[in-house]
Amino acid sequence: MKMFRWMPFPSRFGPASLSLLICSWLLSAHALAQTGTVSGRIVEGTSGQPVTGASVQIGTIVFGGFAPEQAALTDGDGRYSFEVSANSTKALFVQAQPPLLPSYWPGIPCGANPPCSFPGLGNISVQAGQTFVADLILNPPGALSGSVIRDDNATPIANALIMARWRATPDLPGSVSFQTRTDALGDYVIDGLPPGQYRVWADGEDAYISELYDDIPCEFSCQVIVEGELPVAVTAEGERVGVDFRLAEGGVITGQVSDNSAPGEPVIAGVRLRRSTADGWVTEGGVQLSAESEFTFAGLRPGTYVLGSYSGCGSGGNNCRAYANEVYNDRDCLADECTEAELIAGDPIVLVAGGMETIQMGLDPAASISGCVTDALSHEPLPGIDMIAYFRPNLPITGIRTIGSAVTGADGCYKIDYLPTNPDVSLRSFNSAGYVDQVYDGLPCLGGNCQPLAGNRLNISHDQDLFGYDMALEAGASISGTILQFPDGPPLEEVAITIYDANGNEIRNFDSERLRSRENGHFQTFGLADGVYYLLARFGDVFRVYGVPKQPGAPGPGATPLEGTPVTIANGQSVVDLNFVLFSDDILIDGFEP
């Protein structure tokens, strides 16, 4: 019996080296387990021959398109291979020399123009250590052709728009469309089509009734699949001929909508058209009015129609003119938008083949708020006061939005018209006459710190006029004084003054966008209610808070407004002769020359 004796490894494979080798092997095995392989073979569809030199790209579908990560060319047998991250989802795109069409795996269609469909988020799932086989057949394109004529006299229709859309299947969910126009003889050809089933239609546009092949009038520019439609099969290198259309001349319903309260003013609204069928009423569509308050529905089939308006403002446009909606002819709708029952109860519009009907409608403002504004002490009317209606939008929109405004007249009265229906409206004043503004009812509104929605909420219902919303404004106090360069002068002009309330909110100034010192350094603000205020001055690049001297070398303002000396207004008494000193004698300002 032969005995074997254990021999140690040579010195170059000592214990430490052996450990490194084992770790390296383990890391390599781990790395191998984190990848997979995608491979396949690309062949030509009509001959079955391999496609050599085809460009194969693998990557992901991102917002906006395909993002390739690796690329390769097929070998002499049409094969390719990629090593990719395991447990990932990929998309594969292959492009060969013409006439073969490019394609996404497993055959999602592509054409030279328009570009390919995208395969969702990707359709190749790679498992660790496994191989995913993604073979693909590339085909040359096919074509379809036909003609378009009038159905009443068989004359050709030139420049008719023909649409062909590839029909998706559960296995191939792509979507790609092609289009062309007929020539002077009414003939057309669409080539460069990936083989497959297509929906083909002639879009009547403004003159004819759109029609889906074969002889099926269709709604909504034939975008919706209808019962009984026939797909058109297109084969590789083949041309499907005889995809013909006979289009009927379409009718037209046109008209204009006027503002009953302001004749000649443009109307911001829309109209919606419905047609009677054996199965009920169908919507032909809706259009916004033009700048001239006009509308047109063209390419309509013969039948009975009804027409109604809808608001162009929604539930709270930004100062948009909202109207009380109607159904033709002069039938009021009881809500913000005409119901189906209200629409179909309107006067019928009977349209004959190729006919035209012209409609006139007049709309009234949807709702309004009115009242008068007076001086709280003298009870005299206050003209020139802005009255503003707000509403709080639904989330995720934040803040408030203006939905209407008006200015008081010589009698101090106002009317905010064309308000949309809304249950959460507030009302405030806005003036430059030195009065303390209010939020209805009686809540002081402190300039930039005004909270319109803190006041009473108004519920504006459809076609409702709210009146008697009056305000009595109190004359506000003021803060005035002089801006001085140094304690002993001189005064400075054009120094910007900002006023803050006790919460650090900036207060609006009335005489300019930013209050500035005038001749002899004088400044004055107006319309302030009782309260505590703080002042901040800006002169060039220098900021000063009233009552806080700037420390040498300190950047910026040197203090926040609330660290300054408070200026108090009590019992409506103004503060006058306030000296605001910008520089003290012991502070040097770089670049400043007195």
C-alpha positions, 0 to 999 in steps of 0.5 A: 500500500503506497503511502502519501505524505502531506507536503506544504505549499511552496513559499509563494503560496503561503497561508496569506497568499492562499487566503487572498486567492480564496477571497478573490475567487469568492469576490469573483463568484459574487460578482458573477452572481450579480450579473446575467446575460442577454443574447439572441439572434437577428434574422430577416423576416422574409428570407430567414437569413441572419442579419450581419452587422446590425446595431444592437443597443440595450438600455432603459426607457426613461422620460423622453425616450430610450437611454442606451447603456451598451451597444454591439454589432451582430456577427456573421450568424446574426448573433449578439450578447451583453452582460448586464446587471442582474434583477434589472429590466431592460429594453433592446433596440435593433437597427440594420441597413435599409430596407429593413426597419428598426425595431424594439424587442420583441417586435414593437414597430418602428418606421423611419418617420415618425420614430418608433414606439417605446416598449413601456418601461422595458420588457427584458427581465434579467436574473442573476447568473441566467441568460435571457434569449431575445431573438428578433425578426426584422422586416422590410416595410410594406405600404397601403394605398387608395383614393378619396372621392366625394360620395355625391358626385365621385369627384376626387378630393385633393389634400385629404388627410389620411391616417394609419395607426398600427394596431397594438396587441397584448404581446406588442403594445406599441403605438405608431401612426403615419399620415399623408395627403391625397394628390390632385387626383385624390390618390394617396400612398403611405409607405414605410409601414411596419407589417401588421394590422392598421386602423386607417381613416380619412380625416374630413377636417373642416369640410367632410365627415370623417370616415374609418375604413370601410365606410364607417363614419366616426366621431372625434376624428376617428380616435375611438375604436367603433364596433364593426371597423375593419383592420387593414393588414400590411405585409412586408414588401407588400402594398395593400391597395384599394383602401378607398374612401367616399366622404360626405360633405359635412355640415357647419354650425357656427355663431357668436356669443355676446355679453348682455351686460357689456355689448361688444366686450369679448366673452370668455366662455365655450360652447358644447355640442351634442347630437341625437342618435338612436342610442341617445345623445353623443357629444360632438365636442366643445370649443372655446370662443375666439377673440371675437366671441365666435365658434364653429363646428365643421364636418358635421353629419346630418342630424339634430343637435343641441348647443350649450355654453360652459364657463371659461373660468372654472370655479375661480379664474384670476379676474376672469369674467364668469357667465351664467350658462345657457342652452340654446335658445335662451334657456338658463342652466340652474348650476355652474355647468349645464346638465345633460337634461338641460342640454337635451331640453334645448331648442333643436338645431336641425342640420341637413347634409352639407348645410350651415346653421348660424346661432346667436347666444347672449350670456349674463354675468354669473354672479356679483357682489355690490355695496358702498364704502364711506368714511367711518367718521363723516359717513361721506362716500369714498370714491376710488377705493379698490374692492377685491374678491378672493377665494382659496383654491383647493389643494394642492394650490396654495395661497389665495387668488383674486376672482374679481375687482371693482373701484368705487365711483363718485357715490362710493358704491361698487359692483364686482361682476362676473363672479364664478360660483364659489362657497369660500369667497372673501372681500377686502378694500385697497386704497391709497387715500390714507384709510385703514383697509378692511376685510369684510366685515370690519377686520383691519387689513394691515397692508402687506400683512393683510389676511383676506381669508380671515374675514367673513366668508361669502358663499356665491351661488349660481346667478346670484347678486349679493348686495349691501356689502358695505364698508366704513373705513377709518382714516389711518395714522402716519409716521413721518420724519426726516432721514439724516446722514449724521446726527447734525445733518445733512438730510438725504433724499431718495432713501428707501424706507420699509415699514414692518408690523410687530410680527415682522411683516412688511407694510404696504406704502401708498405713495410709491412701490417703496416709500422714499425720502423726498426733498429735505429728507422728509418721508411719510407713510399713511393709513396705519392702524393702531399698533407697533411698527419698525423702520428699515432704511436703505441708502445705496448698499447700506441698510439701517434699522431705526434705533440700532447703530451699525457696528463697525465691520458688521455685514448687512443691515446690522440688525433685523427690523424687530431689533430696532426701536419700536414706533407706536401708534395709539388712539389713531394719533400720528407720529411726527418729526422722527429723525432717522440717522443713518451714520454716526460720527465714529463709523466709516463707510467704504467708498462713501464720501460725505 
